Amino acid sequence: MEIKFIPSKNLKEKIQDESQLGFGQYFTDHMFIMNYQTGKGWHDPRIIPYQNINLDPSCLTFHYGQTVFEGLKAYRNQDQILLFRPDENFKRMNLSSDRLCIPRFDEELVLRGLKKLIDIERDWVPHQSDSSLYIRPFVFADEFFLGVHASNSYQFIIILSPSGPYYSSGLDPVKIYVEEKFVRAVPGGMGEAKTGGNYAVSLIGQVEAEAKGYSQVLWLDGIERKYIEEVGAMNIFFVIEDKIITPELNGSILAGITRKSVLELLRNQGANVEERRISIDEVVTAYQNGKLQEVFGTGTAAVISPVGELLYRDQKMIINDNQIGPVSQKLYDDLTDIQWGRKQGPAGWSVEV
Ligand SMILES: Cc1ncc(COP(=O)(O)O)c(C=O)c1O
């Protein structure tokens, strides 16, 4: 399928001082869009000027949340622009779509559209180290009708946002609150899908955590509130007695691409890695016995985020003296070197635009 290009006549002024970019605040001149109609399938892929979307108030997405999204980045290595495992994002997006009864799209076509869009927007990819072009593909139901049903029409859009480091403080350890009252997802629910509802449901925990002086929430399982699931927008790892443990994929946590990459890197290095259920009590006991060496989160936004403090009930756990530990530091260095093209990663991880 041919991807048409309609150039913008009013190019925006670029942000000169890249240290002011922040996250997700600025958008480039163009966006990728295609439409779906029952009977016609996905059609008319095109790159058009970045613009508002005009929707009727009865649009299904506003009411019933039939929508999925992804998040990935493009990195600059001088004149080379690199994507990190974009095929994994589009694969996951189709899995999310399956759960939300959204029709699958052609992953090869969308990757081609993304590359073409970024090629057009090349100059928007930041130059400063730690800054990148954040990519947000999303699909939403756009049928105008108030009945609860799977929509007969959808839009697939990709927008691009030049962004600085996710945390302005860099690799400083974060403080995380273990949530016990509310849950994010339950077995059989949609926790594994990257869909707005999972983020809407987690806001209340985030508000509560912030009120207590913590920046993020660690979610426990939805049945026993005992087993560790994930953080708001990160998967979580624990280093206990030199074993690196992360909750197994159980259908209610997001299958993070950073998580998968970290596991592959660690296994290649011969590290002792375990993907299994891990309870909060096991973490507390390890902490009390002096065996909890490191805790870190993994995700596209922050790559590796060391956790300096965990609060569970009235047990405050200060981890590794609130310093980044050796496992987290090495993973951060290895992954960012690969993402920015300073080192060669495993085959297929870096995709040049
Ligand atoms: C709920 C949730 N878990 C985990 C992650 C980490 O996933 P990834 O490494 O693919 O960015 C994210 C971020 O996208 C997320 O939103």
The ligand as an ORCA input file, in Angstrom:
! r2SCAN-3c Opt
* xyz 0 1
  C       2.127     -0.383     32.779
  C       3.476     -0.439     32.156
  N       4.317     -1.435     32.515
  C       5.546     -1.554     31.976
  C       6.000     -0.656     31.032
  C       7.347     -0.840     30.407
  O       7.203     -1.291     29.076
  P       8.310     -0.980     27.968
  O       9.585     -1.487     28.499
  O       7.841     -1.711     26.765
  O       8.305      0.491     27.791
  C       5.180      0.400     30.648
  C       5.649      1.389     29.668
  O       5.309      1.404     28.554
  C       3.881      0.516     31.198
  O       3.064      1.504     30.853
*
